[in-house]
Amino acid sequence: MTQINVEQEKCKLDGICAAVCPRSIIELKEGAPVPSLIAGVEELCIKCGHCVAVCPHGALSLDEMKVDDCLPVRAEPALGSEQVGYFLRSRRSIRTYRDKGVKRENLARLIDMAHYAPTGTNSQQVQWLVINSKDRLHDLAGMVIDMFRHLIKEGHPMAKAYRLERSVTAWEAGKDPVLRGAPALVVAHAPKVYALAQVDSTIALTFLDLAAPTFGLGTCWAGLLMMAVAQWPPLQQALDLPDGHSCFGALMIGYPAYKYHRLPLRKEAAISWRE
C-alpha cells in the first residue's frame, strides 16, 4: 500500500502531477487546497515516482519516496542528437577480451544504472546473476557445446541452421565460440509467469550494454548461451536461478582487446510511414 503526500504550503495547484500520472489517480477539485486522490489509490499507485519527479515545487512525496532522497535533474545542457547518434553508432559487440578481470564494484555500478530501465507498470521484477569467474564461464560454455554435440548427433534442424559443428570444432581446438573467453557474464532473470519478463529484461540489459563503455568495458549478447539455456537442463541447473525464474538475456562483459577506429555502415533503415 502506498500513500501520496502533498505539502499544502508548497503546492501551487498547477495540475502537472495529475497530467503525468500514468494511473490517473490524482485529481484537481475546485476549492480543494491540494490535489485529491481517487478512491483505491493504495492499490492503484505503481510507485513510479512521476508525481514526485515532475513537481517543480517539491510538494509531493510517497511514503517510501521522499523528495529530499531523489536527486535533482541537472540544469546542464543535454546531449545533442549528433553526440547521441555518434555514441550509438560507435557501440561494438566485443568478442575478443583482454586477460583482465572486471572489478565487482564496477559490475555493481553498471547494474545499478541498468535497474533504472523502465518496466511494465513499474513492477521491477528483473533480477540479476553475475558470474565473475573465467573458470565458471568456461564450464558453462562447455555445457553449451555438449548440447550442440547432442543436436548434431540427433540430426536436429538447428544443427545445420546454426552450423553447430563449427562451434564444436572450434571448442575442440581450444577456442571458446560460446562466451569468447569473457571474464564476466551478466544474466537477467525474472518470473516465468510475468508476461513482460522478456521485454523488461531486454531493455535493462540494453541499458547496461550502452553504459559499459563508460567504464572502459565492452559487451556482447550471449546468443549461443541463450539458445542453449532454454532447452538444456544441465545448463539450467548450473545457473541455479530462483524457483519459477527463467533467464531472459545475458551479456558477456570485459575489457576489449582491440580498439576500433571507424564506424561501419549499416543498411538503410526500412521505414513505413503512415501519416
C-alpha positions in Angstrom: 0.0 0.0 0.0 1.2 3.5 -0.9 0.2 6.9 0.4 0.8 10.1 -1.7 1.5 13.1 0.5 1.1 16.7 -0.6 2.6 19.7 1.3 -0.1 22.4 1.1 2.3 25.3 1.6 4.4 24.2 -1.4 1.6 23.1 -3.8 0.7 25.7 -6.4 -2.3 23.7 -7.8 -0.8 23.8 -11.3 -2.1 20.3 -12.1 1.2 19.0 -13.5 1.2 15.9 -11.2 -2.3 15.0 -12.3 -1.4 15.4 -16.0 1.5 13.0 -15.9 0.2 10.3 -13.5 0.0 7.1 -15.6 -2.8 5.7 -13.5 -4.9 9.0 -13.4 -5.2 8.7 -9.6 -4.5 12.4 -8.9 -7.3 15.0 -9.4 -7.7 18.7 -9.0 -11.1 19.6 -7.5 -12.5 23.1 -7.4 -11.9 24.6 -4.0 -9.6 22.0 -2.7 -6.3 23.3 -1.3 -4.3 20.4 -2.7 -4.8 17.8 -5.4 -7.1 15.0 -4.4 -6.6 11.2 -4.8 -9.3 8.9 -6.2 -10.6 6.0 -4.2 -8.4 2.9 -4.1 -5.2 4.9 -4.6 -3.3 2.4 -2.3 -3.9 -0.4 -4.8 -3.7 1.6 -8.0 -0.5 3.5 -7.4 2.5 1.8 -9.1 5.1 3.8 -7.2 6.6 5.1 -10.4 7.5 8.4 -8.8 6.3 10.6 -11.7 4.5 12.9 -9.4 7.5 13.3 -7.1 9.8 13.9 -10.1 7.7 16.3 -12.1 6.5 18.8 -9.4 8.7 21.9 -9.7 7.9 22.9 -6.2 8.8 19.6 -4.4 5.3 19.4 -3.0 4.7 15.7 -3.4 6.2 12.6 -1.9 5.4 8.9 -1.4 5.7 7.2 1.9 8.7 5.3 0.5 10.0 8.1 -1.8 10.8 11.4 -0.1 11.6 14.5 -2.2 14.9 15.0 -0.4 16.0 11.5 -1.2 15.6 12.0 -5.0 18.5 13.6 -6.9 17.5 16.8 -8.7 17.8 16.8 -12.5 20.8 18.8 -13.5 20.4 22.0 -15.4 23.5 21.4 -17.6 22.9 21.1 -21.4 21.5 17.8 -22.5 23.4 15.7 -25.1 22.6 16.8 -28.6 21.3 14.5 -31.3 24.7 14.4 -33.1 26.5 13.3 -29.9 24.0 10.6 -29.1 24.0 9.4 -32.7 27.8 9.1 -32.7 27.7 7.3 -29.4 25.1 4.8 -30.5 26.9 4.2 -33.9 30.2 3.6 -32.2 28.9 0.8 -30.0 30.5 -2.5 -30.9 29.9 -6.1 -30.0 33.2 -7.2 -28.3 34.2 -10.8 -28.9 37.9 -10.6 -28.0 38.8 -9.6 -24.5 42.0 -8.7 -22.6 43.1 -11.2 -19.9 41.9 -8.9 -17.2 39.2 -9.4 -14.6 36.3 -6.9 -14.0 36.0 -5.4 -10.6 32.9 -6.4 -8.7 32.2 -2.8 -7.8 32.1 -1.8 -11.5 29.7 -4.5 -12.3 27.5 -3.5 -9.4 27.6 0.2 -10.6 26.5 -0.9 -14.1 23.7 -3.0 -12.7 22.6 0.0 -10.6 22.4 2.0 -13.8 20.6 -0.7 -15.6 17.9 -1.3 -13.0 16.5 2.2 -13.7 15.3 0.9 -17.0 11.5 1.1 -17.5 9.5 -2.0 -16.6 5.8 -2.8 -17.1 3.7 -0.9 -14.5 6.9 -0.2 -12.7 6.9 -3.8 -11.5 10.7 -4.0 -11.3 10.7 -7.8 -11.5 14.1 -8.2 -13.3 16.8 -9.7 -11.2 20.5 -10.3 -11.9 23.0 -13.1 -11.8 26.7 -12.1 -12.2 29.3 -14.8 -12.9 32.6 -13.1 -12.5 34.9 -16.1 -13.0 36.6 -17.3 -16.2 36.7 -20.8 -14.9 33.0 -20.9 -14.2 32.2 -19.4 -17.6 34.4 -22.0 -19.3 32.4 -24.7 -17.6 29.1 -23.1 -18.8 30.5 -22.8 -22.3 31.4 -26.5 -22.2 27.8 -27.4 -21.3 26.6 -25.4 -24.3 29.0 -27.4 -26.5 27.6 -30.6 -25.0 24.1 -29.6 -26.2 25.5 -28.8 -29.6 27.0 -32.2 -29.8 23.7 -33.7 -28.8 21.8 -31.8 -31.5 24.3 -32.8 -34.2 24.1 -36.5 -33.2 20.2 -36.3 -33.3 20.3 -34.6 -36.7 18.3 -31.7 -35.3 17.5 -28.9 -37.8 19.2 -26.3 -35.6 22.5 -28.1 -36.0 22.6 -27.3 -39.7 20.8 -23.9 -39.5 23.4 -22.6 -37.0 26.3 -24.6 -38.2 26.9 -26.0 -34.8 29.6 -28.3 -36.0 31.9 -25.3 -36.5 31.4 -24.3 -32.9 32.2 -27.8 -31.7 35.3 -27.9 -33.9 36.5 -24.5 -32.5 35.9 -25.7 -29.0 37.9 -28.8 -29.5 40.7 -26.7 -31.0 40.9 -24.8 -27.7 38.8 -21.8 -28.6 35.6 -20.6 -26.9 32.9 -19.8 -29.6 30.2 -19.5 -26.9 31.4 -17.0 -24.3 34.5 -15.8 -26.2 36.8 -16.1 -23.1 35.0 -13.2 -21.5 35.9 -12.7 -17.8 32.3 -12.0 -16.7 28.7 -12.7 -17.6 25.6 -10.8 -16.5 22.3 -12.6 -16.7 18.9 -11.0 -16.4 16.2 -13.3 -15.0 12.6 -12.9 -13.9 9.5 -14.9 -13.0 8.3 -17.1 -15.9 4.7 -16.1 -15.2 5.4 -12.4 -15.7 4.1 -11.5 -19.1 6.6 -8.7 -19.8 9.7 -10.6 -18.5 11.4 -10.8 -21.8 10.8 -7.1 -22.7 11.8 -5.7 -19.3 15.0 -7.9 -19.2 16.0 -6.9 -22.7 15.5 -3.2 -22.0 17.5 -3.5 -18.8 20.4 -5.3 -20.4 20.4 -2.7 -23.2 20.9 0.0 -20.6 23.8 -2.0 -19.2 25.2 -2.6 -22.7 25.3 1.1 -23.5 26.7 2.1 -20.1 29.5 -0.4 -20.2 31.9 1.7 -22.4 31.9 4.5 -19.8 33.9 2.0 -17.6 36.2 1.1 -20.5 34.3 -2.2 -20.8 32.8 -3.9 -23.9 29.9 -6.3 -24.1 28.4 -8.9 -26.4 25.0 -10.5 -26.2 25.5 -14.2 -25.4 23.2 -15.6 -28.1 24.5 -19.2 -28.1 24.2 -19.4 -24.4 20.6 -18.1 -24.6 19.7 -20.6 -27.3 21.0 -23.4 -25.1 19.7 -22.4 -21.7 16.1 -22.5 -22.9 16.3 -26.2 -23.6 19.4 -27.9 -21.9 18.7 -29.0 -18.3 22.3 -29.3 -17.2 22.8 -25.6 -18.1 19.7 -24.6 -16.3 20.8 -26.5 -13.2 24.2 -24.8 -13.3 22.7 -21.3 -13.4 20.6 -22.3 -10.4 18.1 -19.4 -10.7 15.4 -18.9 -8.1 12.4 -21.2 -8.4 10.0 -20.0 -11.0 12.5 -17.8 -12.7 13.9 -18.1 -16.3 16.9 -16.5 -17.9 15.7 -13.8 -20.4 19.0 -12.4 -21.5 22.8 -12.5 -20.9 25.7 -10.2 -21.7 29.4 -11.2 -21.9 31.5 -8.3 -20.5 35.2 -7.5 -20.2 37.9 -5.2 -21.4 38.2 -5.1 -25.2 41.5 -6.5 -26.6 41.4 -4.1 -29.5 40.4 -0.5 -30.3 38.0 0.2 -33.2 38.9 3.1 -35.5 35.9 3.5 -37.8 32.1 3.4 -37.7 31.0 0.7 -40.1 28.0 1.2 -42.3 24.6 -0.4 -42.0 21.8 -1.0 -44.4 19.4 1.9 -44.8 16.5 1.7 -42.3 13.3 0.2 -43.6 10.5 2.6 -42.7 6.8 2.5 -43.5 5.2 5.9 -42.9 1.6 6.3 -42.1 0.5 9.9 -41.5 
